[in-house]
């Protein structure tokens, strides 16, 4: 019994010590949705309960602002979609918007901060948020 507990504690310590981007890619069920190893973020049943496909319009707008400000996304498309989303009623005042501006994905299953992941991963997540955010424009 003592060995089993020690092994569990060791495994838990390794999970906590792993870099955030490795946790993001490994724990979110990455690889199957064409997201370059981030399948769980795109639409899989990963740690965040579907990841980017589960965020609301406010969180998407906040994250787009985070991504544009930090130059993970550029060009007119991101700014145009951001402008359209922030013009929708209730978006700017939502908790999801504020969290997104801080680089946090908010889903039904919890919150994941982009602050601890590598820039390459942040860029991929930002691209996925941009794709997902386009769906809110027509609503």
C-alpha positions in Angstrom: 0.0 0.0 0.0 2.8 2.4 0.9 4.5 1.9 -2.5 1.2 2.5 -4.3 0.7 5.9 -2.5 4.3 6.9 -3.2 3.9 6.1 -6.9 0.7 8.2 -7.0 2.4 11.1 -5.3 5.3 10.8 -7.7 2.9 10.8 -10.7 1.0 13.8 -9.3 4.3 15.6 -8.8 5.4 14.9 -12.4 2.1 16.2 -13.7 2.4 19.4 -11.7 6.1 19.9 -12.7 5.4 19.4 -16.4 5.4 22.7 -18.4 2.0 24.1 -19.1 2.3 23.7 -22.9 3.1 20.0 -22.4 0.1 19.7 -20.1 -2.1 21.5 -22.7 -1.0 19.3 -25.6 -0.8 16.1 -23.6 -3.8 16.3 -21.3 -6.2 17.9 -23.8 -6.2 14.9 -26.1 -4.3 16.6 -28.8 -3.7 15.5 -32.4 -6.9 14.6 -34.1 -8.6 17.8 -35.2 -5.9 19.3 -37.4 -4.8 21.7 -34.7 -1.2 20.6 -34.9 -1.4 18.5 -31.7 -4.1 20.5 -30.0 -7.1 18.4 -30.9 -8.6 18.6 -27.5 -8.7 22.4 -27.7 -10.5 22.3 -31.0 -13.3 20.0 -30.4 -12.3 16.8 -28.7 -13.5 15.8 -25.3 -10.3 16.9 -23.6 -9.6 18.4 -20.1 -11.5 21.6 -20.8 -14.6 19.8 -22.1 -14.1 20.6 -25.7 -11.8 23.6 -25.4 -12.1 26.4 -27.9 -15.3 25.0 -29.4 -17.0 25.5 -26.0 -16.1 29.2 -25.3 -18.7 31.9 -25.6 -18.8 35.0 -27.6 -17.5 37.2 -24.7 -14.5 34.9 -24.0 -13.8 34.6 -27.7 -13.7 38.4 -28.1 -11.5 38.8 -25.0 -9.1 36.2 -26.3 -9.0 37.8 -29.7 -8.1 41.1 -28.0 -5.3 39.2 -26.1 -4.0 37.6 -29.2 -4.0 40.8 -31.4 -2.4 42.9 -28.6 0.4 40.3 -28.2 0.8 39.9 -32.0 -0.2 36.2 -32.1 -2.9 37.3 -34.7 -2.6 40.2 -37.1 -4.3 41.5 -40.1 -7.8 42.8 -40.8 -9.7 39.5 -40.2 -8.9 39.3 -36.5 -9.5 43.0 -35.9 -12.7 42.9 -38.0 -14.2 40.0 -36.1 -13.1 41.5 -32.8 -14.9 44.7 -33.7 -18.0 42.9 -34.6 -18.0 40.7 -31.5 -17.4 43.6 -29.1 -20.3 45.5 -30.8 -22.7 42.7 -29.7 -24.8 43.4 -26.6 -23.4 42.0 -23.4 -20.0 41.0 -24.8 -17.8 43.7 -23.3 -19.4 43.4 -19.8 -19.2 39.7 -19.6 -16.9 37.8 -17.2 -15.7 35.7 -20.2 -14.5 38.8 -22.0 -12.5 40.0 -19.0 -11.0 36.5 -18.6 -10.2 36.3 -22.3 -8.3 39.7 -22.1 -6.1 38.0 -19.5 -5.5 35.0 -21.8 -7.9 32.6 -20.2 -10.1 30.1 -22.0 -13.3 29.6 -20.0 -15.3 26.5 -20.7 -18.0 24.6 -18.8 -15.3 22.4 -17.3 -13.0 25.1 -16.1 -10.5 27.8 -17.0 -7.1 27.4 -18.7 -4.5 30.2 -18.8 -2.4 30.7 -21.9 0.3 32.6 -19.8 2.3 29.5 -19.1 2.5 28.0 -22.6 5.0 28.6 -25.4 4.4 31.3 -28.0 4.0 28.6 -30.7 1.1 27.0 -28.8 -0.5 30.4 -28.0 -0.4 31.2 -31.7 -2.2 27.9 -32.6 -4.8 28.5 -29.9 -5.3 32.1 -31.2 -5.9 30.8 -34.7 -8.5 28.3 -33.3 -10.2 31.1 -31.4 -10.4 33.2 -34.5 -11.9 30.4 -36.5 -14.4 29.7 -33.7 -15.3 33.4 -33.2 -16.4 33.7 -36.8 -19.4 31.6 -36.0 -20.7 34.2 -33.5 -20.8 37.0 -36.2 -24.1 35.7 -37.8 -25.9 35.1 -34.5 
